[in-house]
C-alpha cells in the first residue's frame, strides 16, 4: 500500500531526517506491507527513464519496534541508497535476483525444457554461493553507514532484526 505524503507526514519527515544523516539519495515513496520487514528498493521507470527509490516498511514492524529500533532499521535500509555501496555489489544483487525470478517464472510455467531446468538448477545455487560474500559485505556496509552517523544504534537494530521474520 503506497503511503501518500499527506497521510504519513510524520513518517516522511523521519525518513527525510535519517536520509540526510546517512547521506542517502532522495526517497520518492514509502510502501507499507503486511509483513514484518523492511527493505530499500530501486526500480526503473520507463517514462521518464529514471530510477525510483522506495522504502518498504511492514506495518507489524512499524507498530512493534520502539522509536530507536525503527530509526536504526530505517537508517540501515537508507544506507543501501548511499554512495557507500559500490556499483559491483548492486550488480551482483540484481543478477542474483534476476536468475531467481527466472527460475520461479519457469517453475510456474510447467513447460520448461528439461535442459534449461537442469542448467538453472545447477547454476543458481552456484551463483548464490559466489554472491553470498558480496551480499554479506553489502549488509555490513549498510550497518556501518547507519551506525557512523549516530542515527540509531545498530546494536538496537540488531535486536529488532531478531524479533521478526526478515529485515533485509
C-alpha positions as a Python dict, from the first residue, in 0.01 Angstrom:
ca = {
    (1, 'X'): (0, 0, 0),
    (2, 'X'): (170, 323, -109),
    (3, 'X'): (176, 582, 168),
    (4, 'X'): (90, 931, 46),
    (5, 'X'): (294, 1216, 191),
    (6, 'X'): (-25, 1380, 316),
    (7, 'X'): (-124, 1064, 507),
    (8, 'X'): (216, 993, 659),
    (9, 'X'): (378, 1332, 707),
    (10, 'X'): (549, 1234, 1034),
    (11, 'X'): (697, 915, 884),
    (12, 'X'): (815, 1101, 573),
    (13, 'X'): (976, 1366, 794),
    (14, 'X'): (1153, 1096, 999),
    (15, 'X'): (1276, 923, 683),
    (16, 'X'): (1400, 1255, 541),
    (17, 'X'): (1587, 1335, 863),
    (18, 'X'): (1755, 995, 863),
    (19, 'X'): (1823, 1013, 488),
    (20, 'X'): (2017, 1336, 533),
    (21, 'X'): (2213, 1192, 825),
    (22, 'X'): (2330, 884, 631),
    (23, 'X'): (2385, 1074, 305),
    (24, 'X'): (2142, 868, 103),
    (25, 'X'): (1966, 963, -219),
    (26, 'X'): (1614, 1101, -209),
    (27, 'X'): (1337, 854, -133),
    (28, 'X'): (1046, 902, -373),
    (29, 'X'): (796, 690, -184),
    (30, 'X'): (717, 469, 111),
    (31, 'X'): (531, 143, 68),
    (32, 'X'): (357, -20, 364),
    (33, 'X'): (324, -401, 356),
    (34, 'X'): (164, -658, 584),
    (35, 'X'): (489, -842, 670),
    (36, 'X'): (738, -780, 949),
    (37, 'X'): (1003, -650, 713),
    (38, 'X'): (1191, -353, 576),
    (39, 'X'): (1378, -306, 250),
    (40, 'X'): (1519, -47, 15),
    (41, 'X'): (1400, -94, -342),
    (42, 'X'): (1526, 74, -658),
    (43, 'X'): (1341, 31, -983),
    (44, 'X'): (1349, 199, -1321),
    (45, 'X'): (1054, 386, -1465),
    (46, 'X'): (1012, 382, -1840),
    (47, 'X'): (890, 736, -1877),
    (48, 'X'): (1079, 940, -1786),
    (49, 'X'): (1368, 698, -1779),
    (50, 'X'): (1499, 727, -1422),
    (51, 'X'): (1546, 534, -1100),
    (52, 'X'): (1283, 549, -826),
    (53, 'X'): (1390, 474, -472),
    (54, 'X'): (1123, 335, -243),
    (55, 'X'): (1142, 242, 123),
    (56, 'X'): (930, -64, 205),
    (57, 'X'): (819, -96, 568),
    (58, 'X'): (598, -364, 717),
    (59, 'X'): (309, -247, 932),
    (60, 'X'): (393, -500, 1207),
    (61, 'X'): (747, -357, 1224),
    (62, 'X'): (610, -1, 1243),
    (63, 'X'): (379, -92, 1529),
    (64, 'X'): (611, -329, 1719),
    (65, 'X'): (952, -161, 1715),
    (66, 'X'): (1045, 117, 1953),
    (67, 'X'): (1132, 455, 1802),
    (68, 'X'): (1504, 385, 1844),
    (69, 'X'): (1476, 43, 1683),
    (70, 'X'): (1270, 183, 1395),
    (71, 'X'): (1526, 462, 1341),
    (72, 'X'): (1805, 202, 1329),
    (73, 'X'): (1617, -16, 1079),
    (74, 'X'): (1531, 282, 856),
    (75, 'X'): (1891, 406, 874),
    (76, 'X'): (2018, 63, 771),
    (77, 'X'): (1781, 46, 475),
    (78, 'X'): (1851, 402, 362),
    (79, 'X'): (2223, 331, 381),
    (80, 'X'): (2165, 97, 85),
    (81, 'X'): (2082, 414, -113),
    (82, 'X'): (2402, 591, -5),
    (83, 'X'): (2721, 627, -206),
    (84, 'X'): (2897, 389, 34),
    (85, 'X'): (2781, 94, -176),
    (86, 'X'): (2986, 10, -478),
    (87, 'X'): (2814, -48, -815),
    (88, 'X'): (2953, -404, -836),
    (89, 'X'): (2765, -514, -524),
    (90, 'X'): (2441, -373, -663),
    (91, 'X'): (2502, -551, -994),
    (92, 'X'): (2565, -883, -817),
    (93, 'X'): (2242, -841, -621),
    (94, 'X'): (2037, -759, -933),
    (95, 'X'): (2191, -1050, -1125),
    (96, 'X'): (2112, -1296, -847),
    (97, 'X'): (1758, -1163, -814),
    (98, 'X'): (1703, -1191, -1192),
    (99, 'X'): (1808, -1556, -1202),
    (100, 'X'): (1592, -1644, -903),
    (101, 'X'): (1294, -1467, -1065),
    (102, 'X'): (1357, -1652, -1394),
    (103, 'X'): (1360, -1986, -1216),
    (104, 'X'): (1036, -1901, -1032),
    (105, 'X'): (868, -1793, -1357),
    (106, 'X'): (975, -2111, -1534),
    (107, 'X'): (857, -2323, -1240),
    (108, 'X'): (512, -2162, -1266),
    (109, 'X'): (502, -2222, -1639),
    (110, 'X'): (546, -2601, -1602),
    (111, 'X'): (660, -2631, -1965),
    (112, 'X'): (1030, -2559, -1934),
    (113, 'X'): (1262, -2776, -2144),
    (114, 'X'): (1444, -3015, -1915),
    (115, 'X'): (1792, -2900, -2021),
    (116, 'X'): (1703, -2538, -1929),
    (117, 'X'): (1566, -2654, -1595),
    (118, 'X'): (1882, -2858, -1528),
    (119, 'X'): (2108, -2565, -1616),
    (120, 'X'): (1920, -2323, -1391),
    (121, 'X'): (1905, -2580, -1113),
    (122, 'X'): (2283, -2623, -1144),
    (123, 'X'): (2371, -2252, -1192),
    (124, 'X'): (2155, -2062, -941),
    (125, 'X'): (2294, -2232, -627),
    (126, 'X'): (2648, -2169, -750),
    (127, 'X'): (2566, -1806, -822),
    (128, 'X'): (2417, -1774, -475),
    (129, 'X'): (2728, -1925, -316),
    (130, 'X'): (2956, -1694, -513),
    (131, 'X'): (2750, -1383, -436),
    (132, 'X'): (2686, -1453, -67),
    (133, 'X'): (3009, -1287, 42),
    (134, 'X'): (2931, -973, -159),
    (135, 'X'): (2579, -961, -15),
    (136, 'X'): (2708, -1005, 340),
    (137, 'X'): (2961, -724, 287),
    (138, 'X'): (2679, -508, 145),
    (139, 'X'): (2484, -552, 470),
    (140, 'X'): (2788, -476, 687),
    (141, 'X'): (2849, -154, 493),
    (142, 'X'): (2485, -52, 546),
    (143, 'X'): (2522, -118, 921),
    (144, 'X'): (2844, 84, 934),
    (145, 'X'): (2691, 380, 749),
    (146, 'X'): (2382, 377, 970),
    (147, 'X'): (2591, 350, 1287),
    (148, 'X'): (2855, 602, 1183),
    (149, 'X'): (2605, 885, 1165),
    (150, 'X'): (2457, 810, 1508),
    (151, 'X'): (2106, 781, 1365),
    (152, 'X'): (2026, 476, 1572),
    (153, 'X'): (2243, 222, 1744),
    (154, 'X'): (2292, -76, 1516),
    (155, 'X'): (2305, -296, 1824),
    (156, 'X'): (1948, -190, 1891),
    (157, 'X'): (1867, -256, 1526),
    (158, 'X'): (2023, -600, 1559),
    (159, 'X'): (1784, -678, 1842),
    (160, 'X'): (1499, -564, 1620),
    (161, 'X'): (1613, -796, 1343),
    (162, 'X'): (1566, -1099, 1565),
    (163, 'X'): (1207, -1011, 1654),
    (164, 'X'): (1055, -1077, 1312),
    (165, 'X'): (1077, -1294, 1005),
    (166, 'X'): (1332, -1097, 800),
    (167, 'X'): (1451, -745, 765),
    (168, 'X'): (1672, -702, 458),
}
